[in-house]
Amino acid sequence: MARTDCWERVERVLLTDGQVREYQLPPAEGKRDDPRWPGFARRYGFDIDRPVQWEVEALEPAELKRLVMEAVDGYIDREILAEVMAEEEQQRAQLAAILGQQQDG
């Protein structure tokens, strides 16, 4: 927030331990030079010498999309979204018309 000065607050969305277990996500080798690893390993009972991590990309794309949409849904202003989508549709139609004129000419 301080770096970009564009949000009042940030809400982190991440994989929980429960999701890792529920989706049976495979562990990946973690970064040995991550200074946060030793504390995380001690806190959650992992081997400090064998860092692991779980990647959100291991989720099925449809499920990842569902989880992201669930997390952001409450922040979407439906009225503004509808206006933006209508404007984009109008711009697409204008571009298609321009392209059609160029192909005919």
C-alpha positions as CSV (number, residue, x, y, z in Angstrom):
1,M,0.0,0.0,0.0
2,A,2.8,2.4,0.9
3,R,4.6,1.7,-2.3
4,T,1.7,2.3,-4.7
5,D,-0.5,4.6,-2.6
6,C,-3.6,3.4,-4.4
7,W,-5.5,1.3,-1.8
8,E,-6.7,2.1,1.7
9,R,-6.3,-1.5,2.7
10,V,-5.2,-4.9,1.3
11,E,-6.9,-8.2,2.1
12,R,-4.7,-11.2,1.5
13,V,-6.2,-14.2,-0.2
14,L,-4.2,-17.4,0.1
15,L,-4.2,-21.2,0.3
16,T,-5.1,-22.4,3.8
17,D,-3.8,-25.6,5.3
18,G,-7.3,-26.9,5.1
19,Q,-7.5,-26.2,1.3
20,V,-4.1,-27.9,0.8
21,R,-5.4,-31.0,2.5
22,E,-8.9,-30.8,0.9
23,Y,-7.5,-30.5,-2.6
24,Q,-4.6,-32.9,-1.9
25,L,-2.2,-30.4,-3.4
26,P,1.4,-31.8,-3.9
27,P,4.2,-30.0,-2.1
28,A,6.9,-28.4,-4.1
29,E,10.5,-27.7,-3.1
30,G,10.6,-24.4,-1.2
31,K,13.2,-21.7,-1.5
32,R,16.2,-22.4,0.7
33,D,17.1,-18.8,1.0
34,D,13.7,-17.6,2.1
35,P,14.4,-16.0,5.5
36,R,10.8,-16.7,6.6
37,W,11.1,-20.5,6.2
38,P,12.8,-21.4,9.6
39,G,10.1,-19.6,11.6
40,F,7.3,-21.1,9.5
41,A,8.9,-24.6,9.8
42,R,9.2,-24.3,13.6
43,R,5.7,-23.0,13.9
44,Y,4.0,-25.7,11.8
45,G,6.4,-28.6,12.5
46,F,8.2,-28.9,9.2
47,D,11.9,-29.9,8.7
48,I,13.9,-26.7,8.6
49,D,16.4,-28.3,6.3
50,R,13.7,-29.3,3.7
51,P,11.7,-26.2,2.7
52,V,8.4,-26.9,1.0
53,Q,5.6,-24.8,-0.4
54,W,2.3,-25.2,-2.1
55,E,1.4,-23.4,-5.3
56,V,-2.1,-22.0,-5.9
57,E,-1.5,-22.9,-9.6
58,A,-1.8,-26.6,-8.6
59,L,-5.5,-26.1,-8.3
60,E,-7.8,-26.9,-11.2
61,P,-8.3,-23.7,-13.2
62,A,-12.0,-23.7,-12.7
63,E,-11.7,-24.1,-8.9
64,L,-9.0,-21.4,-8.7
65,K,-11.3,-19.1,-10.6
66,R,-14.2,-20.0,-8.2
67,L,-12.1,-19.3,-5.1
68,V,-10.9,-15.9,-6.5
69,M,-14.3,-14.8,-7.5
70,E,-15.7,-15.9,-4.1
71,A,-13.0,-13.7,-2.4
72,V,-13.6,-10.6,-4.5
73,D,-17.4,-10.9,-5.0
74,G,-18.2,-8.6,-2.1
75,Y,-16.1,-5.8,-3.5
76,I,-17.6,-5.7,-7.0
77,D,-20.0,-2.8,-7.6
78,R,-22.4,-4.5,-10.0
79,E,-23.8,-1.2,-11.4
80,I,-20.3,0.1,-12.4
81,L,-19.4,-3.3,-13.8
82,A,-22.5,-3.3,-16.0
83,E,-21.6,0.2,-17.2
84,V,-18.0,-0.7,-18.0
85,M,-19.1,-3.9,-19.8
86,A,-21.7,-2.0,-21.9
87,E,-19.0,0.6,-22.9
88,E,-16.6,-2.2,-23.8
89,E,-19.3,-3.9,-26.0
90,Q,-19.9,-0.5,-27.7
91,Q,-16.2,-0.1,-28.4
92,R,-16.0,-3.7,-29.8
93,A,-18.9,-2.9,-32.2
94,Q,-17.2,0.3,-33.3
95,L,-13.9,-1.6,-34.0
96,A,-15.7,-4.3,-35.9
97,A,-17.4,-1.7,-38.0
98,I,-14.1,0.0,-38.7
99,L,-12.5,-3.4,-39.6
100,G,-15.5,-4.2,-41.9
101,Q,-15.1,-0.9,-43.7
102,Q,-11.4,-1.5,-44.3
103,Q,-12.0,-5.0,-45.7
104,D,-14.7,-3.7,-48.0
105,G,-12.5,-0.8,-49.2
